[in-house]
Amino acid sequence: MNTIAFNQQLSDKLNKELNPELFSTPGKGEITVVANEKKDLREYRIITKDNKVVDVVDAYDADHDAAYQKMMDFLKNYR
């Protein structure tokens, strides 16, 4: 599976798992996950390579809540 297809598939699974707290959009080489609340400044970049998650970057260095932990637990299967 190529990177774009992998990211799309993983993004779709993340959206099923994390909505309504967080929403993800796929890109080439990364997936961006943002908070669904306009006032909430949370954004994470999931860096992928060779159909695996290699890093998760917190764009705003925000406090990590239950939604973040749920995302990280979900991503364990893709590392």
PyMOL Python script that loads the backbone (N, CA, C, O; Angstrom):
from pymol import cmd

cmd.read_pdbstr("""\
ATOM      1  N   MET A   1       0.852  -1.170   0.000  1.00  0.00           N
ATOM      2  CA  MET A   1       0.000   0.000   0.000  1.00  0.00           C
ATOM      3  C   MET A   1       0.902   1.239   0.000  1.00  0.00           C
ATOM      4  O   MET A   1       1.884   1.293   0.740  1.00  0.00           O
ATOM      5  N   ASN A   2       0.571   2.223  -0.823  1.00  0.00           N
ATOM      6  CA  ASN A   2       1.404   3.422  -0.850  1.00  0.00           C
ATOM      7  C   ASN A   2       1.062   4.333   0.334  1.00  0.00           C
ATOM      8  O   ASN A   2       0.058   4.132   1.018  1.00  0.00           O
ATOM      9  N   THR A   3       1.904   5.325   0.560  1.00  0.00           N
ATOM     10  CA  THR A   3       1.775   6.201   1.722  1.00  0.00           C
ATOM     11  C   THR A   3       0.450   6.944   1.754  1.00  0.00           C
ATOM     12  O   THR A   3      -0.175   7.049   2.810  1.00  0.00           O
ATOM     13  N   ILE A   4       0.018   7.455   0.622  1.00  0.00           N
ATOM     14  CA  ILE A   4      -1.230   8.221   0.580  1.00  0.00           C
ATOM     15  C   ILE A   4      -2.417   7.329   0.942  1.00  0.00           C
ATOM     16  O   ILE A   4      -3.294   7.744   1.700  1.00  0.00           O
ATOM     17  N   ALA A   5      -2.451   6.118   0.410  1.00  0.00           N
ATOM     18  CA  ALA A   5      -3.539   5.184   0.722  1.00  0.00           C
ATOM     19  C   ALA A   5      -3.507   4.785   2.200  1.00  0.00           C
ATOM     20  O   ALA A   5      -4.551   4.710   2.849  1.00  0.00           O
ATOM     21  N   PHE A   6      -2.313   4.530   2.725  1.00  0.00           N
ATOM     22  CA  PHE A   6      -2.175   4.188   4.144  1.00  0.00           C
ATOM     23  C   PHE A   6      -2.681   5.328   5.022  1.00  0.00           C
ATOM     24  O   PHE A   6      -3.434   5.099   5.969  1.00  0.00           O
ATOM     25  N   ASN A   7      -2.267   6.561   4.706  1.00  0.00           N
ATOM     26  CA  ASN A   7      -2.688   7.712   5.503  1.00  0.00           C
ATOM     27  C   ASN A   7      -4.198   7.924   5.432  1.00  0.00           C
ATOM     28  O   ASN A   7      -4.820   8.277   6.433  1.00  0.00           O
ATOM     29  N   GLN A   8      -4.786   7.713   4.267  1.00  0.00           N
ATOM     30  CA  GLN A   8      -6.238   7.852   4.129  1.00  0.00           C
ATOM     31  C   GLN A   8      -6.957   6.811   4.982  1.00  0.00           C
ATOM     32  O   GLN A   8      -7.914   7.125   5.689  1.00  0.00           O
ATOM     33  N   GLN A   9      -6.485   5.577   4.906  1.00  0.00           N
ATOM     34  CA  GLN A   9      -7.101   4.495   5.673  1.00  0.00           C
ATOM     35  C   GLN A   9      -6.963   4.740   7.179  1.00  0.00           C
ATOM     36  O   GLN A   9      -7.925   4.567   7.928  1.00  0.00           O
ATOM     37  N   LEU A  10      -5.778   5.139   7.616  1.00  0.00           N
ATOM     38  CA  LEU A  10      -5.557   5.404   9.035  1.00  0.00           C
ATOM     39  C   LEU A  10      -6.382   6.609   9.497  1.00  0.00           C
ATOM     40  O   LEU A  10      -6.937   6.594  10.595  1.00  0.00           O
ATOM     41  N   SER A  11      -6.462   7.636   8.677  1.00  0.00           N
ATOM     42  CA  SER A  11      -7.265   8.816   9.010  1.00  0.00           C
ATOM     43  C   SER A  11      -8.742   8.449   9.167  1.00  0.00           C
ATOM     44  O   SER A  11      -9.401   8.913  10.098  1.00  0.00           O
ATOM     45  N   ASP A  12      -9.255   7.629   8.270  1.00  0.00           N
ATOM     46  CA  ASP A  12     -10.651   7.184   8.367  1.00  0.00           C
ATOM     47  C   ASP A  12     -10.895   6.426   9.675  1.00  0.00           C
ATOM     48  O   ASP A  12     -11.913   6.629  10.335  1.00  0.00           O
ATOM     49  N   LYS A  13      -9.959   5.556  10.040  1.00  0.00           N
ATOM     50  CA  LYS A  13     -10.093   4.791  11.282  1.00  0.00           C
ATOM     51  C   LYS A  13     -10.001   5.702  12.501  1.00  0.00           C
ATOM     52  O   LYS A  13     -10.734   5.522  13.473  1.00  0.00           O
ATOM     53  N   LEU A  14      -9.094   6.685  12.447  1.00  0.00           N
ATOM     54  CA  LEU A  14      -8.983   7.648  13.543  1.00  0.00           C
ATOM     55  C   LEU A  14     -10.278   8.427  13.722  1.00  0.00           C
ATOM     56  O   LEU A  14     -10.726   8.642  14.848  1.00  0.00           O
ATOM     57  N   ASN A  15     -10.876   8.849  12.619  1.00  0.00           N
ATOM     58  CA  ASN A  15     -12.122   9.614  12.713  1.00  0.00           C
ATOM     59  C   ASN A  15     -13.239   8.793  13.345  1.00  0.00           C
ATOM     60  O   ASN A  15     -14.035   9.324  14.120  1.00  0.00           O
ATOM     61  N   LYS A  16     -13.306   7.518  13.026  1.00  0.00           N
ATOM     62  CA  LYS A  16     -14.315   6.653  13.647  1.00  0.00           C
ATOM     63  C   LYS A  16     -14.056   6.506  15.142  1.00  0.00           C
ATOM     64  O   LYS A  16     -14.992   6.459  15.939  1.00  0.00           O
ATOM     65  N   GLU A  17     -12.787   6.434  15.514  1.00  0.00           N
ATOM     66  CA  GLU A  17     -12.393   6.215  16.902  1.00  0.00           C
ATOM     67  C   GLU A  17     -12.472   7.489  17.748  1.00  0.00           C
ATOM     68  O   GLU A  17     -12.864   7.423  18.913  1.00  0.00           O
ATOM     69  N   LEU A  18     -12.111   8.636  17.191  1.00  0.00           N
ATOM     70  CA  LEU A  18     -11.916   9.851  17.985  1.00  0.00           C
ATOM     71  C   LEU A  18     -13.045  10.868  17.934  1.00  0.00           C
ATOM     72  O   LEU A  18     -13.126  11.732  18.808  1.00  0.00           O
ATOM     73  N   ASN A  19     -13.918  10.791  16.937  1.00  0.00           N
ATOM     74  CA  ASN A  19     -15.008  11.772  16.874  1.00  0.00           C
ATOM     75  C   ASN A  19     -15.901  11.604  18.082  1.00  0.00           C
ATOM     76  O   ASN A  19     -16.119  10.466  18.498  1.00  0.00           O
ATOM     77  N   PRO A  20     -16.427  12.647  18.668  1.00  0.00           N
ATOM     78  CA  PRO A  20     -16.442  14.025  18.183  1.00  0.00           C
ATOM     79  C   PRO A  20     -15.318  14.902  18.724  1.00  0.00           C
ATOM     80  O   PRO A  20     -15.235  16.072  18.352  1.00  0.00           O
ATOM     81  N   GLU A  21     -14.438  14.372  19.602  1.00  0.00           N
ATOM     82  CA  GLU A  21     -13.420  15.223  20.221  1.00  0.00           C
ATOM     83  C   GLU A  21     -12.369  15.717  19.230  1.00  0.00           C
ATOM     84  O   GLU A  21     -12.011  16.894  19.238  1.00  0.00           O
ATOM     85  N   LEU A  22     -11.880  14.828  18.384  1.00  0.00           N
ATOM     86  CA  LEU A  22     -10.805  15.163  17.448  1.00  0.00           C
ATOM     87  C   LEU A  22     -11.196  14.749  16.037  1.00  0.00           C
ATOM     88  O   LEU A  22     -12.018  13.853  15.846  1.00  0.00           O
ATOM     89  N   PHE A  23     -10.596  15.412  15.049  1.00  0.00           N
ATOM     90  CA  PHE A  23     -10.874  15.116  13.646  1.00  0.00           C
ATOM     91  C   PHE A  23      -9.551  15.070  12.894  1.00  0.00           C
ATOM     92  O   PHE A  23      -8.694  15.929  13.103  1.00  0.00           O
ATOM     93  N   SER A  24      -9.371  14.090  12.029  1.00  0.00           N
ATOM     94  CA  SER A  24      -8.108  13.958  11.298  1.00  0.00           C
ATOM     95  C   SER A  24      -8.310  14.132   9.803  1.00  0.00           C
ATOM     96  O   SER A  24      -9.366  13.822   9.252  1.00  0.00           O
ATOM     97  N   THR A  25      -7.257  14.640   9.162  1.00  0.00           N
ATOM     98  CA  THR A  25      -7.228  14.759   7.703  1.00  0.00           C
ATOM     99  C   THR A  25      -5.889  14.228   7.213  1.00  0.00           C
ATOM    100  O   THR A  25      -4.846  14.567   7.770  1.00  0.00           O
ATOM    101  N   PRO A  26      -5.910  13.395   6.172  1.00  0.00           N
ATOM    102  CA  PRO A  26      -4.669  12.805   5.684  1.00  0.00           C
ATOM    103  C   PRO A  26      -3.913  13.746   4.756  1.00  0.00           C
ATOM    104  O   PRO A  26      -4.494  14.612   4.102  1.00  0.00           O
ATOM    105  N   GLY A  27      -2.614  13.550   4.721  1.00  0.00           N
ATOM    106  CA  GLY A  27      -1.751  14.259   3.785  1.00  0.00           C
ATOM    107  C   GLY A  27      -0.663  13.312   3.339  1.00  0.00           C
ATOM    108  O   GLY A  27      -0.688  12.130   3.684  1.00  0.00           O
ATOM    109  N   LYS A  28       0.277  13.805   2.590  1.00  0.00           N
ATOM    110  CA  LYS A  28       1.379  12.962   2.132  1.00  0.00           C
ATOM    111  C   LYS A  28       2.471  12.966   3.200  1.00  0.00           C
ATOM    112  O   LYS A  28       3.110  13.991   3.439  1.00  0.00           O
ATOM    113  N   GLY A  29       2.675  11.841   3.824  1.00  0.00           N
ATOM    114  CA  GLY A  29       3.706  11.717   4.845  1.00  0.00           C
ATOM    115  C   GLY A  29       3.255  12.079   6.243  1.00  0.00           C
ATOM    116  O   GLY A  29       4.016  11.908   7.196  1.00  0.00           O
ATOM    117  N   GLU A  30       2.019  12.584   6.394  1.00  0.00           N
ATOM    118  CA  GLU A  30       1.530  12.910   7.721  1.00  0.00           C
ATOM    119  C   GLU A  30       0.007  12.964   7.729  1.00  0.00           C
ATOM    120  O   GLU A  30      -0.646  13.059   6.690  1.00  0.00           O
ATOM    121  N   ILE A  31      -0.522  12.900   8.932  1.00  0.00           N
ATOM    122  CA  ILE A  31      -1.953  13.066   9.160  1.00  0.00           C
ATOM    123  C   ILE A  31      -2.085  14.175  10.193  1.00  0.00           C
ATOM    124  O   ILE A  31      -1.409  14.146  11.221  1.00  0.00           O
ATOM    125  N   THR A  32      -2.937  15.141   9.936  1.00  0.00           N
ATOM    126  CA  THR A  32      -3.166  16.225  10.882  1.00  0.00           C
ATOM    127  C   THR A  32      -4.429  15.926  11.673  1.00  0.00           C
ATOM    128  O   THR A  32      -5.475  15.618  11.102  1.00  0.00           O
ATOM    129  N   VAL A  33      -4.320  16.019  12.993  1.00  0.00           N
ATOM    130  CA  VAL A  33      -5.456  15.796  13.880  1.00  0.00           C
ATOM    131  C   VAL A  33      -5.698  17.094  14.637  1.00  0.00           C
ATOM    132  O   VAL A  33      -4.784  17.623  15.269  1.00  0.00           O
ATOM    133  N   VAL A  34      -6.919  17.611  14.578  1.00  0.00           N
ATOM    134  CA  VAL A  34      -7.257  18.863  15.264  1.00  0.00           C
ATOM    135  C   VAL A  34      -8.481  18.652  16.150  1.00  0.00           C
ATOM    136  O   VAL A  34      -9.256  17.714  15.962  1.00  0.00           O
ATOM    137  N   ALA A  35      -8.633  19.556  17.124  1.00  0.00           N
ATOM    138  CA  ALA A  35      -9.809  19.531  17.992  1.00  0.00           C
ATOM    139  C   ALA A  35     -11.014  20.029  17.214  1.00  0.00           C
ATOM    140  O   ALA A  35     -10.890  20.909  16.363  1.00  0.00           O
ATOM    141  N   ASN A  36     -12.165  19.474  17.502  1.00  0.00           N
ATOM    142  CA  ASN A  36     -13.389  19.889  16.826  1.00  0.00           C
ATOM    143  C   ASN A  36     -13.961  21.194  17.367  1.00  0.00           C
ATOM    144  O   ASN A  36     -14.838  21.781  16.733  1.00  0.00           O
ATOM    145  N   GLU A  37     -13.497  21.659  18.505  1.00  0.00           N
ATOM    146  CA  GLU A  37     -13.969  22.913  19.087  1.00  0.00           C
ATOM    147  C   GLU A  37     -13.170  24.075  18.518  1.00  0.00           C
ATOM    148  O   GLU A  37     -11.940  24.020  18.493  1.00  0.00           O
ATOM    149  N   LYS A  38     -13.843  25.124  18.061  1.00  0.00           N
ATOM    150  CA  LYS A  38     -13.143  26.287  17.498  1.00  0.00           C
ATOM    151  C   LYS A  38     -12.254  26.971  18.525  1.00  0.00           C
ATOM    152  O   LYS A  38     -11.185  27.470  18.175  1.00  0.00           O
ATOM    153  N   LYS A  39     -12.672  27.003  19.786  1.00  0.00           N
ATOM    154  CA  LYS A  39     -11.904  27.676  20.834  1.00  0.00           C
ATOM    155  C   LYS A  39     -10.752  26.818  21.356  1.00  0.00           C
ATOM    156  O   LYS A  39      -9.903  27.310  22.099  1.00  0.00           O
ATOM    157  N   ASP A  40     -10.718  25.571  20.983  1.00  0.00           N
ATOM    158  CA  ASP A  40      -9.743  24.617  21.504  1.00  0.00           C
ATOM    159  C   ASP A  40      -8.529  24.544  20.586  1.00  0.00           C
ATOM    160  O   ASP A  40      -8.643  24.121  19.436  1.00  0.00           O
ATOM    161  N   LEU A  41      -7.372  24.954  21.086  1.00  0.00           N
ATOM    162  CA  LEU A  41      -6.157  24.931  20.273  1.00  0.00           C
ATOM    163  C   LEU A  41      -5.393  23.634  20.509  1.00  0.00           C
ATOM    164  O   LEU A  41      -4.453  23.582  21.302  1.00  0.00           O
ATOM    165  N   ARG A  42      -5.807  22.616  19.821  1.00  0.00           N
ATOM    166  CA  ARG A  42      -5.083  21.346  19.846  1.00  0.00           C
ATOM    167  C   ARG A  42      -4.878  20.901  18.415  1.00  0.00           C
ATOM    168  O   ARG A  42      -5.823  20.830  17.629  1.00  0.00           O
ATOM    169  N   GLU A  43      -3.642  20.604  18.086  1.00  0.00           N
ATOM    170  CA  GLU A  43      -3.319  20.094  16.756  1.00  0.00           C
ATOM    171  C   GLU A  43      -2.133  19.154  16.886  1.00  0.00           C
ATOM    172  O   GLU A  43      -1.112  19.491  17.486  1.00  0.00           O
ATOM    173  N   TYR A  44      -2.290  17.980  16.317  1.00  0.00           N
ATOM    174  CA  TYR A  44      -1.235  16.967  16.352  1.00  0.00           C
ATOM    175  C   TYR A  44      -0.906  16.554  14.928  1.00  0.00           C
ATOM    176  O   TYR A  44      -1.790  16.461  14.077  1.00  0.00           O
ATOM    177  N   ARG A  45       0.359  16.310  14.680  1.00  0.00           N
ATOM    178  CA  ARG A  45       0.791  15.807  13.386  1.00  0.00           C
ATOM    179  C   ARG A  45       1.316  14.390  13.600  1.00  0.00           C
ATOM    180  O   ARG A  45       2.263  14.159  14.352  1.00  0.00           O
ATOM    181  N   ILE A  46       0.674  13.458  12.918  1.00  0.00           N
ATOM    182  CA  ILE A  46       1.098  12.059  12.973  1.00  0.00           C
ATOM    183  C   ILE A  46       1.977  11.836  11.754  1.00  0.00           C
ATOM    184  O   ILE A  46       1.496  11.859  10.622  1.00  0.00           O
ATOM    185  N   ILE A  47       3.255  11.621  11.986  1.00  0.00           N
ATOM    186  CA  ILE A  47       4.224  11.441  10.908  1.00  0.00           C
ATOM    187  C   ILE A  47       4.288   9.952  10.567  1.00  0.00           C
ATOM    188  O   ILE A  47       4.476   9.107  11.442  1.00  0.00           O
ATOM    189  N   THR A  48       4.128   9.649   9.272  1.00  0.00           N
ATOM    190  CA  THR A  48       4.146   8.257   8.827  1.00  0.00           C
ATOM    191  C   THR A  48       5.267   8.035   7.815  1.00  0.00           C
ATOM    192  O   THR A  48       5.665   8.938   7.080  1.00  0.00           O
ATOM    193  N   LYS A  49       5.757   6.802   7.809  1.00  0.00           N
ATOM    194  CA  LYS A  49       6.773   6.396   6.835  1.00  0.00           C
ATOM    195  C   LYS A  49       6.690   4.885   6.695  1.00  0.00           C
ATOM    196  O   LYS A  49       6.607   4.165   7.690  1.00  0.00           O
ATOM    197  N   ASP A  50       6.712   4.412   5.464  1.00  0.00           N
ATOM    198  CA  ASP A  50       6.672   2.971   5.188  1.00  0.00           C
ATOM    199  C   ASP A  50       5.490   2.289   5.888  1.00  0.00           C
ATOM    200  O   ASP A  50       5.638   1.217   6.476  1.00  0.00           O
ATOM    201  N   ASN A  51       4.323   2.923   5.817  1.00  0.00           N
ATOM    202  CA  ASN A  51       3.081   2.386   6.378  1.00  0.00           C
ATOM    203  C   ASN A  51       3.140   2.161   7.884  1.00  0.00           C
ATOM    204  O   ASN A  51       2.531   1.227   8.407  1.00  0.00           O
ATOM    205  N   LYS A  52       3.880   3.027   8.575  1.00  0.00           N
ATOM    206  CA  LYS A  52       3.961   2.982  10.031  1.00  0.00           C
ATOM    207  C   LYS A  52       3.947   4.402  10.568  1.00  0.00           C
ATOM    208  O   LYS A  52       4.348   5.344   9.885  1.00  0.00           O
ATOM    209  N   VAL A  53       3.483   4.539  11.790  1.00  0.00           N
ATOM    210  CA  VAL A  53       3.553   5.819  12.492  1.00  0.00           C
ATOM    211  C   VAL A  53       4.937   5.909  13.121  1.00  0.00           C
ATOM    212  O   VAL A  53       5.321   5.048  13.913  1.00  0.00           O
ATOM    213  N   VAL A  54       5.689   6.956  12.765  1.00  0.00           N
ATOM    214  CA  VAL A  54       7.040   7.097  13.297  1.00  0.00           C
ATOM    215  C   VAL A  54       7.149   8.187  14.356  1.00  0.00           C
ATOM    216  O   VAL A  54       8.099   8.188  15.138  1.00  0.00           O
ATOM    217  N   ASP A  55       6.181   9.129  14.398  1.00  0.00           N
ATOM    218  CA  ASP A  55       6.244  10.201  15.388  1.00  0.00           C
ATOM    219  C   ASP A  55       4.886  10.881  15.496  1.00  0.00           C
ATOM    220  O   ASP A  55       4.098  10.875  14.550  1.00  0.00           O
ATOM    221  N   VAL A  56       4.624  11.462  16.652  1.00  0.00           N
ATOM    222  CA  VAL A  56       3.445  12.302  16.861  1.00  0.00           C
ATOM    223  C   VAL A  56       3.951  13.614  17.442  1.00  0.00           C
ATOM    224  O   VAL A  56       4.603  13.630  18.486  1.00  0.00           O
ATOM    225  N   VAL A  57       3.647  14.714  16.759  1.00  0.00           N
ATOM    226  CA  VAL A  57       4.120  16.035  17.164  1.00  0.00           C
ATOM    227  C   VAL A  57       2.921  16.863  17.616  1.00  0.00           C
ATOM    228  O   VAL A  57       1.916  16.953  16.911  1.00  0.00           O
ATOM    229  N   ASP A  58       3.037  17.462  18.793  1.00  0.00           N
ATOM    230  CA  ASP A  58       2.006  18.348  19.328  1.00  0.00           C
ATOM    231  C   ASP A  58       2.344  19.765  18.886  1.00  0.00           C
ATOM    232  O   ASP A  58       3.310  20.350  19.376  1.00  0.00           O
ATOM    233  N   ALA A  59       1.566  20.323  17.973  1.00  0.00           N
ATOM    234  CA  ALA A  59       1.869  21.628  17.378  1.00  0.00           C
ATOM    235  C   ALA A  59       1.813  22.763  18.392  1.00  0.00           C
ATOM    236  O   ALA A  59       2.545  23.743  18.252  1.00  0.00           O
ATOM    237  N   TYR A  60       0.967  22.656  19.405  1.00  0.00           N
ATOM    238  CA  TYR A  60       0.797  23.746  20.367  1.00  0.00           C
ATOM    239  C   TYR A  60       1.315  23.408  21.757  1.00  0.00           C
ATOM    240  O   TYR A  60       1.157  24.206  22.680  1.00  0.00           O
ATOM    241  N   ASP A  61       1.925  22.250  21.925  1.00  0.00           N
ATOM    242  CA  ASP A  61       2.405  21.803  23.230  1.00  0.00           C
ATOM    243  C   ASP A  61       1.293  21.942  24.276  1.00  0.00           C
ATOM    244  O   ASP A  61       1.513  22.461  25.370  1.00  0.00           O
ATOM    245  N   ALA A  62       0.107  21.470  23.918  1.00  0.00           N
ATOM    246  CA  ALA A  62      -1.081  21.611  24.760  1.00  0.00           C
ATOM    247  C   ALA A  62      -1.092  20.569  25.877  1.00  0.00           C
ATOM    248  O   ALA A  62      -0.341  19.594  25.854  1.00  0.00           O
ATOM    249  N   ASP A  63      -1.965  20.806  26.852  1.00  0.00           N
ATOM    250  CA  ASP A  63      -2.180  19.798  27.884  1.00  0.00           C
ATOM    251  C   ASP A  63      -2.814  18.575  27.234  1.00  0.00           C
ATOM    252  O   ASP A  63      -3.714  18.695  26.403  1.00  0.00           O
ATOM    253  N   HIS A  64      -2.339  17.414  27.619  1.00  0.00           N
ATOM    254  CA  HIS A  64      -2.862  16.190  27.025  1.00  0.00           C
ATOM    255  C   HIS A  64      -4.029  15.680  27.854  1.00  0.00           C
ATOM    256  O   HIS A  64      -3.926  15.506  29.068  1.00  0.00           O
ATOM    257  N   ASP A  65      -5.134  15.447  27.172  1.00  0.00           N
ATOM    258  CA  ASP A  65      -6.360  15.032  27.833  1.00  0.00           C
ATOM    259  C   ASP A  65      -6.702  13.595  27.461  1.00  0.00           C
ATOM    260  O   ASP A  65      -5.891  12.882  26.870  1.00  0.00           O
ATOM    261  N   ALA A  66      -7.909  13.185  27.814  1.00  0.00           N
ATOM    262  CA  ALA A  66      -8.348  11.812  27.541  1.00  0.00           C
ATOM    263  C   ALA A  66      -8.411  11.523  26.045  1.00  0.00           C
ATOM    264  O   ALA A  66      -8.116  10.405  25.624  1.00  0.00           O
ATOM    265  N   ALA A  67      -8.790  12.514  25.231  1.00  0.00           N
ATOM    266  CA  ALA A  67      -8.860  12.311  23.777  1.00  0.00           C
ATOM    267  C   ALA A  67      -7.465  12.057  23.207  1.00  0.00           C
ATOM    268  O   ALA A  67      -7.302  11.220  22.318  1.00  0.00           O
ATOM    269  N   TYR A  68      -6.459  12.775  23.714  1.00  0.00           N
ATOM    270  CA  TYR A  68      -5.073  12.567  23.274  1.00  0.00           C
ATOM    271  C   TYR A  68      -4.627  11.152  23.642  1.00  0.00           C
ATOM    272  O   TYR A  68      -4.042  10.446  22.820  1.00  0.00           O
ATOM    273  N   GLN A  69      -4.904  10.745  24.872  1.00  0.00           N
ATOM    274  CA  GLN A  69      -4.501   9.412  25.308  1.00  0.00           C
ATOM    275  C   GLN A  69      -5.196   8.331  24.495  1.00  0.00           C
ATOM    276  O   GLN A  69      -4.592   7.307  24.175  1.00  0.00           O
ATOM    277  N   LYS A  70      -6.459   8.553  24.162  1.00  0.00           N
ATOM    278  CA  LYS A  70      -7.204   7.604  23.326  1.00  0.00           C
ATOM    279  C   LYS A  70      -6.552   7.491  21.946  1.00  0.00           C
ATOM    280  O   LYS A  70      -6.435   6.394  21.400  1.00  0.00           O
ATOM    281  N   MET A  71      -6.126   8.634  21.382  1.00  0.00           N
ATOM    282  CA  MET A  71      -5.446   8.638  20.089  1.00  0.00           C
ATOM    283  C   MET A  71      -4.126   7.868  20.183  1.00  0.00           C
ATOM    284  O   MET A  71      -3.823   7.049  19.315  1.00  0.00           O
ATOM    285  N   MET A  72      -3.343   8.127  21.232  1.00  0.00           N
ATOM    286  CA  MET A  72      -2.052   7.458  21.380  1.00  0.00           C
ATOM    287  C   MET A  72      -2.230   5.952  21.586  1.00  0.00           C
ATOM    288  O   MET A  72      -1.464   5.158  21.040  1.00  0.00           O
ATOM    289  N   ASP A  73      -3.219   5.565  22.358  1.00  0.00           N
ATOM    290  CA  ASP A  73      -3.490   4.132  22.550  1.00  0.00           C
ATOM    291  C   ASP A  73      -3.860   3.474  21.222  1.00  0.00           C
ATOM    292  O   ASP A  73      -3.413   2.366  20.927  1.00  0.00           O
ATOM    293  N   PHE A  74      -4.676   4.159  20.428  1.00  0.00           N
ATOM    294  CA  PHE A  74      -5.075   3.640  19.120  1.00  0.00           C
ATOM    295  C   PHE A  74      -3.862   3.487  18.201  1.00  0.00           C
ATOM    296  O   PHE A  74      -3.758   2.505  17.466  1.00  0.00           O
ATOM    297  N   LEU A  75      -2.950   4.455  18.242  1.00  0.00           N
ATOM    298  CA  LEU A  75      -1.799   4.449  17.335  1.00  0.00           C
ATOM    299  C   LEU A  75      -0.747   3.399  17.693  1.00  0.00           C
ATOM    300  O   LEU A  75       0.125   3.110  16.874  1.00  0.00           O
ATOM    301  N   LYS A  76      -0.805   2.826  18.884  1.00  0.00           N
ATOM    302  CA  LYS A  76       0.166   1.790  19.272  1.00  0.00           C
ATOM    303  C   LYS A  76       0.188   0.643  18.270  1.00  0.00           C
ATOM    304  O   LYS A  76       1.234   0.036  18.039  1.00  0.00           O
ATOM    305  N   ASN A  77      -0.956   0.349  17.681  1.00  0.00           N
ATOM    306  CA  ASN A  77      -1.046  -0.747  16.711  1.00  0.00           C
ATOM    307  C   ASN A  77      -0.385  -0.415  15.379  1.00  0.00           C
ATOM    308  O   ASN A  77      -0.209  -1.301  14.542  1.00  0.00           O
ATOM    309  N   TYR A  78      -0.020   0.834  15.171  1.00  0.00           N
ATOM    310  CA  TYR A  78       0.536   1.265  13.884  1.00  0.00           C
ATOM    311  C   TYR A  78       1.997   1.687  13.981  1.00  0.00           C
ATOM    312  O   TYR A  78       2.535   2.236  13.020  1.00  0.00           O
ATOM    313  N   ARG A  79       2.642   1.451  15.091  1.00  0.00           N
ATOM    314  CA  ARG A  79       4.055   1.842  15.257  1.00  0.00           C
ATOM    315  C   ARG A  79       4.968   0.731  14.820  1.00  0.00           C
ATOM    316  O   ARG A  79       6.189   0.873  14.885  1.00  0.00           O
TER     317      ARG A  79
END
""", "prot")
cmd.dss("prot")
cmd.show_as("cartoon", "prot")
cmd.util.cbc("prot")
cmd.orient("prot")
